[in-house]
């Protein structure tokens, strides 16, 4: 048991068990990374407010993400045959919505607004907007399925979208991490072999660091899965780099001390204990500074920055593993750990650091001034212009990126990533007063020179609908006014004739009524006489063939009058007379309403009243003409009836004479008389019906005649009133007020306007959106500011209107970039300050000095700013990129400060040890010796850490490449800065400007 504890076997068993548990419980890293790949911002920023509004949009778009399906014809325009193929693809998508995960989609066939937005002006490219539920399969699987589904004959097809680009970026980082891990392991193994000249040391070092990584990464990912611990695309890659880089550095320090102790003759147990005590102390101090630095990121508000806090957990686990698992290998292997090396002499001195420290101590001011003169201009060359376009992280060969580029080429850069302004109201927006405010805002945004086009519910095609503006409506009113006034002038000229004509109609109707009464009496008498004649004929009149033929000829030549037409015409005459009076009364009432509307500037109401007046006048004219026609028809019918009655009277006399002079029966005479009698009966019935109609006609004509003077006066009054209205509406139609939006209620409910309502209003009709396409690149910081300014302007424009209490929020790529830049900048400053203060406090405790931490942090900051500027030069000149990736400065800062402080602590801890070991050493002598002793360790550590970061370059991800370059340059600068600055600072601070150090040092040697 004693040997068991002494050999640290328990630690080995414990870590084996921990690693097994870590591997077994490790979640699906790829799925976890995709799930947390989105950048999340504080809930109060503009983009997040817009996102919350968007989630409750409805129309099949809730809890979805949008995908763009792109159809591009490489040569020529999309023709009818191509469109037919695209329509077939659309039909296939509709038929397979469920299997493809499509919740809803918008195509060019939906309406004109969709067509103008989804079909390029050059007619070579067409898009389909598809909404996919967030919980449908993985983005990768959905993308592949859509790519297969949209393959269309004769066209190049692409599947793209923000979510897809993010997923591709995550996949690229995952692939990059795999490359980085392999390259890092190979590189570290080679460097350690060169440093220790042994294959065993590298294996042990990689094993211990690997245990710490697997354990800590499993712990972090399980925290992410269970407690929503901060996580992003960068968490895993930075854990790999930091743990393998720093862990190897710490192992070098520990193994080097162990080797030194063995060289001093200590046995493996004593050498291990001493190495753990002294080197372990330095490791704990150094690790604590890194722990503080990365733990400070937990106080950040920005999700990307927070996600690096997982490195702090990794460092904590690393420190425990190195100080508990390494002792097992050290005491078990002893000297064999460094096989085949047999020389265990003490540590060697660094000639480079000795040279730099010596001359910096001799000429401290000169060295500091020269160094400042060199690095200051370089540091100031940094433009601080950052690239926030995440799509630039992907190569152009990426399918989703290729689709994005096609959209940018054939539509515009703004179309691919347009901005969306959301307006959320408490009441429904499908009302005229709200739509008017929305249209006013639409035109105001469109008037901005930086905006290419705006689509909204009132302008669904990106252009104003002319029929929905007063200018167009007033033109119709003015045209109607001109026509009405022209007609009234003609009506006024004929008003006298109209009055005379109505008088004649009145007289005629009275005569007609009297004539009908007389006719009725005659018919009664005729019918009575006919009955007597029939009785005489039946009693025995002889047959007289000639008389019969003569009588039958007379009967056949006579005809029964059209009684139905007569009755209808008589009724129409009375009805039409009344209608004329009614229409004239309506016209007079309409005139009064028209004048009132004109005074109150109610243009739309005036137009409608004018139409009613015109209609009444027109009806009166038509009725007057119809009345004349009806009167003429009745007169003709009456003449025919009188002729028939005369014939019937003559016939009756002939019958009577024939009956008296002959006893011969007349065959057929009875039938003829009965036929005549039936006809007379019909005539009498018609007359009976006509008598009331004639009376009604007489009353109507009298009323019309009585109103004739009012009609003449009303015509003049109406014409005068219309002139006043025309004087108002003509200049109004040419004023700015004529550009006001107005939609009648019947148009609002029409099928024509419904597509615009469905597209630009949410399902509950309480939210609307304006699609804003900028002229410039929406992913540039310049246009991100434009989007934000438009959003702020919109809020101000709606103040004091019907929508002043509505929630207004700008969404889209541009606004997200603006919010990201604002939050990231503020969080960078805040987090950096916290980190520097935390590390500064730790350095004060470690160095037991206030000035030394200032020198150390100053050195690290000088290295950071210089490295950042040099990196920008490389990015522009070698990588041919116009700007540095937006998160490069932050991650570079964290790495250089947190990792660079390690080397400072290595140096200052050795400085303190020398003070304890050699109390008579002056500060200059101690720092010179410390630089000589620790230089090899720092240079070796810097090479290993730099090489580890260099393993990020093959990943192909610009951000990782730029961070790697900045950190590598920063570490290289620290190799030179630390011995120069720290030596000069120690000299000036503790000894002043004493230039005799060279002689004194020579004497001491």
NORSULGI-V376282 format. One record per backbone hydrogen bond with DSSP energy under -0.5 kcal/mol. NH is the residue of the N-H (numbers start at 0). CO is the residue of the C=O. Records with the same first field share a line. If there is no record, write none. Layout:
# NORSULGI-V376282
NH: CO, CO
This chain:
# NORSULGI-V376282
4: 0
5: 1
6: 2
7: 4
8: 3
9: 3
11: 7
12: 8
13: 9
14: 10
15: 11
16: 12
17: 13
18: 14
19: 15
20: 16
21: 17
22: 18
23: 19
24: 20
25: 22
28: 26
31: 27
32: 28
33: 29
34: 30
35: 31
36: 33
39: 37
44: 41
48: 44
49: 45
50: 46
51: 47
52: 48
53: 49
54: 50
55: 52
56: 53
60: 57
63: 60
64: 131
66: 129
67: 159
68: 66, 127
69: 67, 157
70: 125
71: 155
72: 123
73: 71
77: 122
78: 76
82: 78
83: 79
84: 80
85: 81
86: 82
87: 83
88: 84
89: 85
90: 86
91: 87
92: 88
93: 89
94: 90
95: 91
96: 93
99: 95
100: 96
101: 96
102: 100, 130
103: 130
105: 128
109: 106
114: 110
115: 111
116: 112
117: 113
118: 114
119: 117, 124
121: 409
122: 119
125: 70
126: 117
127: 68
128: 105
129: 66, 127
130: 103
131: 64, 129
132: 100
133: 62
135: 132
136: 134
141: 137
142: 138
143: 139
144: 140
145: 141
146: 142
147: 143
148: 144
149: 145
150: 147
154: 151
155: 71
157: 69
159: 67
164: 160
165: 161
166: 162
167: 163
168: 164
169: 165
170: 166
171: 167
172: 168
173: 169
174: 170
175: 171
176: 172
177: 173
178: 174
179: 175
180: 176
181: 177
182: 178
183: 179
184: 180
185: 181
186: 182
187: 183
188: 184
189: 185
190: 186
191: 187
192: 188
193: 189
194: 190
195: 191
196: 192
199: 338
201: 197
202: 198
203: 199
204: 200
205: 201
206: 202
207: 203
208: 204
209: 205
210: 206
211: 207
212: 208
213: 209
214: 210
215: 211
216: 212
217: 213
218: 214
219: 215
220: 216
221: 217
222: 218
223: 219
224: 220
225: 221
226: 222
227: 223
228: 222
234: 231
235: 231
236: 232
237: 233
238: 234
239: 235
240: 236
241: 237
242: 238
243: 239
244: 240
245: 241
246: 241, 242
247: 243
248: 244
249: 245
250: 246
251: 247
252: 248
253: 249
254: 250
255: 251
256: 252
257: 253
258: 254
259: 255
260: 256
261: 257
262: 258
263: 259
264: 261
265: 260
270: 266
271: 267
272: 268
273: 269
274: 270
275: 271
276: 272
277: 273
278: 274
279: 274
280: 276
281: 277
282: 278
283: 279
284: 280
285: 281
286: 282
287: 283
288: 284
289: 285
290: 286
291: 287
292: 288
293: 289
294: 290
295: 291
296: 293
297: 294
298: 295
299: 296
302: 39
305: 301
306: 302
307: 304
308: 305
309: 306
310: 307
311: 308
312: 308
313: 309
314: 310
315: 311
316: 312
317: 313
318: 314
319: 315
320: 316
321: 317
322: 318
323: 319, 320
324: 320
325: 320, 321
327: 324
328: 324
329: 325
330: 326
331: 327
332: 328
333: 328, 329
335: 332
336: 333
337: 334
338: 335
340: 337
343: 341
349: 931
350: 348
353: 349
354: 350
355: 351
356: 352
357: 353
358: 354
359: 355
360: 356
361: 357
362: 358
366: 362
367: 363
368: 364
369: 365
370: 366
371: 367
372: 368
373: 369
374: 370
375: 371
376: 372
377: 373
378: 374
379: 375
380: 376, 377
381: 378
385: 383
386: 883
387: 385
389: 387
391: 388
392: 389
393: 390
397: 394
401: 397
402: 398
403: 399
404: 400
405: 401
406: 402
407: 403
408: 404
409: 405
410: 406
411: 406
415: 411
416: 412
417: 414
418: 771
419: 810
420: 769
421: 419, 808
422: 767
423: 806
424: 422, 765
428: 764
430: 428
433: 430
434: 430
435: 431
436: 432
437: 433
438: 434
439: 435
440: 436
441: 437
442: 438
443: 439
444: 440
445: 441
446: 442
447: 444
450: 447
451: 772
452: 772
454: 770
455: 458
460: 462
461: 458
464: 457
465: 463
467: 464
468: 465
469: 739
470: 737
471: 468
472: 468
473: 469
474: 470
475: 471
476: 472
477: 473
478: 474
479: 475
480: 476
481: 477
482: 478
483: 479
484: 480
485: 481
486: 482
487: 483
488: 484
489: 485
490: 486
491: 487
492: 488
493: 489
494: 491
497: 493
498: 494
499: 495
500: 496
501: 497
502: 498
503: 499
504: 500
505: 501
506: 502
507: 503
508: 504
509: 505
510: 506
511: 507
512: 508
513: 509
514: 510
515: 511
516: 512
517: 513
518: 514
519: 515
520: 516
521: 517
522: 518
523: 519
524: 520
525: 521
526: 522
527: 523
528: 524
529: 525
530: 526
531: 527
532: 528
533: 529
534: 530
535: 531
536: 532
537: 533
538: 534, 535
539: 536
540: 536
541: 663
543: 541
544: 542
547: 543
548: 544
549: 545
550: 546
551: 547
552: 548
553: 549
554: 550
555: 551
556: 552
557: 553
562: 560
565: 561
566: 562
567: 563
568: 564
569: 565
570: 566
571: 567
572: 568
573: 569
574: 570
575: 571
576: 572
577: 573
578: 574
579: 575
580: 576
581: 577
582: 578
583: 579
584: 580
585: 581
586: 582
587: 583
588: 584
589: 585
590: 586
591: 587
592: 588
593: 589
594: 590
595: 591
596: 592
597: 593
598: 594
599: 595
600: 597
601: 596
602: 600
605: 601
606: 602
607: 603
608: 604
609: 605
610: 606
611: 607
612: 608
613: 609
614: 610
615: 611
616: 612
617: 613
618: 614
619: 615
620: 616
621: 617
622: 618
623: 619
624: 620
625: 621
626: 622
627: 623
628: 624
629: 625
630: 626
631: 627
632: 628
633: 629
634: 630
635: 631
636: 632
637: 633
638: 634
639: 635
640: 636
641: 637
642: 638
643: 639
644: 640
645: 641
646: 642
647: 643
648: 644
649: 645
650: 646
651: 647
652: 648
653: 649
654: 650
655: 651
656: 652
657: 653
658: 654
659: 655
660: 656
661: 657
663: 541
664: 541
666: 664
668: 665
669: 665
671: 667
672: 668
673: 669
674: 670
675: 671
676: 672
677: 673
678: 674
679: 675
680: 676
681: 677
682: 678
683: 679
684: 680
685: 681
686: 682
687: 683
688: 684
689: 685
690: 686
691: 687
692: 688
693: 689
694: 690
695: 691
696: 692
697: 693
698: 694
699: 695
700: 696
701: 697
702: 698
703: 699
704: 700
705: 701
706: 702
707: 703, 704
710: 706
711: 707
712: 708
713: 709
714: 710
715: 711
716: 712
717: 713
718: 714
719: 715
720: 716
721: 717
722: 718
723: 719
724: 720
725: 721
726: 722
727: 723, 724
728: 724
729: 725
730: 726
731: 727
732: 728
733: 729, 730
734: 731
737: 734
738: 735
739: 736
741: 467
747: 743
748: 744
749: 746
753: 749
754: 750
756: 752
757: 753
758: 754
759: 755
760: 756
761: 766
762: 56
764: 761
767: 422
768: 759
769: 420
770: 454
771: 418, 769
772: 452, 770
773: 771
774: 449
777: 775
779: 776
783: 779
784: 780
785: 781
786: 782
787: 783
788: 784
789: 785
790: 786
791: 787
792: 788
793: 789
794: 790
795: 791
796: 792
797: 793
798: 795
800: 797
803: 800
805: 802
806: 423
807: 805
808: 421
810: 419
812: 417
815: 811
816: 812
817: 813
818: 814
819: 815
820: 816
821: 817
822: 818
823: 819
824: 820
825: 821
826: 822
827: 823
828: 824
829: 825
830: 826
831: 827
832: 828
833: 829
834: 830
835: 831
836: 832
837: 833
838: 834
839: 835
840: 836
841: 837
842: 838
843: 839
844: 840
845: 841
846: 842
847: 843
848: 843
853: 849
854: 850
855: 851
856: 852
857: 853
858: 854
859: 855
860: 856
861: 857
862: 858
863: 859
864: 860
865: 861
866: 862
867: 863
868: 864
869: 865
870: 866
871: 867
872: 868
873: 869
874: 870
875: 871
876: 872
877: 873
878: 873
880: 874
883: 384
885: 386
887: 884
888: 884
890: 886
891: 887
892: 888
893: 889
894: 890
895: 891
896: 892
897: 893
898: 894
899: 894, 895
900: 896
901: 898
902: 898
903: 899
904: 900
905: 901
906: 902
907: 903
908: 904
909: 905
910: 906
911: 907
912: 908
913: 909
914: 910
915: 911
916: 912
917: 913
920: 917
925: 921
926: 922
927: 923
928: 924
929: 925
930: 926
931: 927
932: 928
933: 929
934: 930
937: 933
938: 934
939: 935
940: 936
941: 937
942: 938
943: 939
944: 940
945: 941
946: 942
947: 943
948: 944
949: 945
950: 946, 947
951: 948
952: 949
954: 951
955: 952
957: 955
960: 956
961: 957
962: 958
963: 959
964: 960
965: 961
966: 962
967: 963
968: 964
969: 965
970: 966
971: 967
972: 968
973: 969
974: 970
975: 971, 972
976: 972
977: 973
979: 975
980: 976
981: 976, 977
982: 978
983: 979
984: 980
985: 981
986: 982
987: 983
988: 984
989: 985
990: 986
991: 986, 987
993: 991
994: 992
996: 993
998: 995
999: 995
1000: 996
1001: 997
1002: 998
1003: 999
1004: 1000
